[in-house]
Amino acid sequence: MQAWHHLYPALPAFHGTEALRAGFGALLGVGLCVLGVATATRLGVSSLYIVAPLGATAVLVFCVPNSPLAQPWSAVVGNVAAGLVALATVRVVSEPWSVAVAVGAAISVMMLLRALHPPGGAVALLTALEPGPALEAGPLFALLPVGLTTAALVLVAVPYNRATGRVYPFRQPEAVEDPAPRLGLSKAQLGALLDRFNQSTNLGVVDLGRMLAAAQAEAARHRFDGTTCADIMTTGLITVRPDMPLPVAARLFCRHAIKSLPVVEVDMTLRGIVLQADLLDAVVAQGRPLALKPRSPRLSVSEVMRPAARAVPHDMPVGALLHRLAAQGSEVIPVVREERLVGILTRSDIIRLLLGGAGDGAAA
């Protein structure tokens, strides 16, 4: 029974209407190619016709559009290169060896061009088995019909996949930072992981990073299941009013060795937060220390505070908050209950939780 287990389906069950989505996309793509070929035939273009490997290309670009094997470069360049290699092979290698040589050489060339596309092997095989049309058309065979019909199918797949919620072409690494949560791994390290497990042809670097980040966030939610922000937040806060002069706020920073001051109304409604950096920026902007400008209009806390947009509810699970602390550079996050400040969360609170005990938060 154990041996039969390895023969079971390896693919997971497809969700919802995914089979219909992919099938209709293939119908639409191949149907438009057929329509184009029929139109060309009526116009006397006899060199344009449908090749069987186009069906295999449709499977890739509509069913697994995130696979590197299905990307436009792989599809178009892979099929064209395979056609050219097979054409050259049947000219110099006699049957029956031309069939095997065409397929093997096509695979090698596609890999060298970083355009591996499984239907390309079928293009090479079909060309070697039925070399007549290819020999008659010459190098044009690889461009028309193989290249043109493949390009047409890809051009249909791009808007269709995006319109139905799939990313195609897939996400390529860019010079700018990816918006996914940071993992502490560079794109080169993610690529090395794909190479180590021989998965470079199945998954892109950016998609791997997004999947790992999602798994990391999910694991964090499960690890701290039941622990809310209220359970570990720092309380007993020193707060200020929006109209407090900055010199007074500066003295609070110095006297209590704190890093942030929540800004609240009399009823503790949160208005914003002031960090030490905000106070220093205001000092630099004025050009001289605040204490040396008694005759100039004094700035108030409300003029330098940060908005309270990053505040979180007291009952938010801690696991859902880790992403923000780790990826968005948040040093202090206010915790509110019905818009009223009840505490703050810092990285120290999270570290204390990770070490096994929330403890009592000191005044921040």
N, C-alpha and C positions, 0 to 999 in steps of 0.2 A: 504493500500500500504506500510505503514511503517513496518508492521509486516512481509510482504513478503521479505522486504529488508534483513532481518537477515537470510534468506534461500538462498541468492545468494552465488556463489562460494567465499570461503575465500582465496583461493590461488591466487596470482597474475599471470598474463600471463607469461609463460616461454619465455625466450629470445632465439631468433634465433633457433639454432639446438639443444637446450638442451634436448628436448623430444627424438630426434633421438640419441643423445649421451647416455642418460640414458637407453633407450630401447635397443640399440645395446650392451651396457655393460652387461645388464641383459641377453640378448640372448647369449653373449659370455660366461658369468660366468656359467649360468645354463647349457648351451650346453656342456661345458667342464666337468661339474659334471655328466651329462647324459652319456657322452662318457666314463668317468671313471667307472661308474656303469656298463655299458654294457660290458666293458673290464673285470671287476671283475666277472661278471656273466659267461662269457665264460670260465673263469679260475676256476669256481666252487665255488666262494664266494657268497653264497646265502644270507648272512646277510647284504649285502650292497645294498641299493635301495634308490630311491628319496622319500623324505617325502614332503607333500604338503606345510608346512610352509616355505620351502626353497624359494618358490616364494615370500613370504612376506619379507623375509630377503633380497632378491635381490632388492626389491623396496627400502628398506632403504639404503643399501650400495651403490647403483648406483644413486638413485634419490636425496637423502638427506645425502650425505656422511659427512656433517659437524655436523649432529645431534649426540649428545651423545648416543642416542639409537641405532645408526648404527655402533658404533665403534667396533673394533675387540673383545675387552674384553666383551662388552655387547652381541655381536652376538654369539660368540662361548660359553662363559661361561653361558650366559642366556639360550640358547637352550639346552645345556647339563644339566644344573641344573633343568630346567623345565621337561626334560625327566626323570631324576632320581626321582624327586618329584612325578610325575604322576605315575611312576612305583611303588613307595612305597605306593601311595594312593590306587591304584586298588588292592593291596594285602591285605589292612587292612579295606577298606571301601567298603561296598556293593553298587551295583547299586540301584537306579539311582543317589544316593548322591555322588558317587565317581567322577562323571563328574564335579560337582560344586566344590567339595573340591579340586580336582586336580588343577583346574585353579586358584582358590583363593590362595592355598598354594604355587603354582609355582610363582605367582606374588609376594607374600611376600618374598619368598626366593630370587628371583632375585633382589628385592630392597635391601635386607640385604647384598647381595653380590656386590652391586653397579653395577649390570649387567642387568638392566632392558632392555628387548628387546621384543617388542610386538609379534613377531612371536613365542616367547617362550610360550605365552598363548595358541597359536594355537597348539604347540607341546603337551602341557599338555592335551588340549581338544581332539586332535586326539588320543592320547595314551589311554585316559580314554574311549573313544567311541569304539575303536578297540583295546582292551588290548591284544589280542592273540599274535601277533608278539612280543610285548614288553615282555610279560611274558615268552615266549619261549626263547628269547635271553637273558633275565635277565639284569643286569646292563650294559652289553655290548651294549644294545640297545641305551643308551644315548651317547655312544662314536661312535658306528657304527650301523646305518648310520647317526644319527643326528649330532654328533660332527664332524665327518670326512667331511661330505658334506658341513656343514656350514663353516668349516675351509678352504676347497677348494674354496668356493665362495668368502670368504674374501681375500684369497691369490690372486685371480684374480682381485678383486676390487681395491686392493692397487696400483698396477702398472697402471691399466687402468684409474683410476680416476686421478692419477698424470699426466699421459700422455695426458689426455684431459683437463687439466687445473683446476682440483679440488683438494683440500687438503684432503687426507685420508691416514692414520688416522688424525684426526683433531689436531690442535696445543694444546699441553699440556703446562701449565705454567712451566717455568724452573727457576732455581736459578739465571741465568743470566738475565739481563734486556732485556725486549722484545724490538725489534727494532721499534715497532710502536710509534708514537708520545705520549709523556707523557700526562696524563690526570689529574695528581695530585691525582689519586686514586690508591691504592695498589690492588694487585690481590685478597687479602682477601675482600676488599671493593667491588670490582667488583663481586666477588662470592656472597656477601651479597645482592647485587642488584638482581642477578638472583634468589636467594632464596626468596627475598621479593615479586617478581612478579611471583614466581612459574614457572620459566623458565629454571631451572637447567637441565632438561631433553631435552631441545630443543636447547641449545646454550652453547658453551664452554666459559670459562673465557677469554682466549686470543682473541678469535674471537669477543667477546663482546667489549673488549678494542679496537680492530682494527676498529670495526664499529663505536664506539663512537668517536674515534679519527678522522675518515673520516668525520663523521657528523660535528664535531667541526671545522675541516678545511673548509668544505663546507659552514658552517654558517659564518665563518670569511670572506670567499671570497665574500659572498653576502652582508655582513654588510659593507664592505669597497669597494663595487663595484664602479669602476670608479676612485678610489684613487690609484695613482701609487707611487712608491718609490721616484720619482722626486718631488712629491707634499709635502712630509714631511721630506725629507732628510736634514741633516745639511750641510751648505755650508760655504764658507769663511775659508777653511781649512788651517792648518799649515802643510806643507809637507816637506819631506827631499829627498835628492838624495841618490842613492845606495852607493856611495863612501864616504858619510859623516862619520867621525869618531864617535865612540860611545860616547865619552865624550861630544861632541857638541850636540848630540841628547839628552843626559842626561840633559844638561843644558836647552834645550827646554822644556822638561818635567817639570822641576822645575819652570822655569820662567812663563809658561802659565797654569800650573795646569791642564794639559790635560792627557788623558789616552791612547791615540793612536797617532801614526804618520804614515800616508800613505807614502809609498816610491814610487816616480815617477821619470820619466825622464824629460828632459827639456820641451818636448811637452805634459807633463801631462799623458803620457802612464803609467798605473799602473803596478808596479813591485811586490809590496807586502805591508805588513803593520807591524809595530813594536808596540807591546804593552809594558806597563811598566813591565809586568812579564818577557818579553823576555830580557829586559835590565838588570833586576835583576839577571836572570839566568846567563847571561854573566859575571856579576860582581862576582857572587859566583864561577863560573867556573875558573876565573882568580885568585881567592884567596884573592885579595886585591882590594880596590876601584880603579877605573880607573884612577882617578886623581893622585894616588901615584905610577903609573907605567909609567913615562915619557919615559924611555929608552926601554921598551918592545914594540914589534910591536903592533900597535893599531888596534883593530878590527873595521871594518866598519859596517855600517847599513846593507849592503847586506848579511853579514855573520850571522845575527841573525833574520832577518825579516822572517815573515811568507809568504807563497805564496799567490798569489791573486786569488786562486781557488774559494774562497767564494764570489767573487764579483758578483753583480747582475746588470742586465740592468736597466736603468733609468725608462723604461716604464713597469716594472714588477708590477702587482697588489700587493698592500700591503698584502691582505689576503693570497696570496700564499707564503708570506715570514714569516708569523707568526709562522708557524711550525718550521722553522729553528731557530728563536730566542728563542722559548719556549723549543724545544726538543734537539737541538744540542749544547746548551751552547754557542752560538755565542754572544759575547759582542758588537762587531763592525763589520758591513758589508759594504764594499766599494760599491759605486754605480758608474757605468761607462756608458759612451756613446761612442760606437765604440772603446772600450779598453782605453779610456781616462777618468781619474777620474773627476767626477763632484760633488761628495758629499759622505757622509757616513751616515749610518743608525745605530742608537743605540737603546737600550731598552727604553731610555728616550724619543726618538722620537715616539716610538710606544705608550708609556704610555700617552704622550701628546695627541696623536690622540684619544686614548680610552677615555680620559677625555673631549674630545669634541672640541679640537682645536689644529692644528699643531703648530701654532705660528712660530716665527722666531727662527731657530736653532742658538745657540751660537757656536762659534768656538770650535771644539773638539780637 
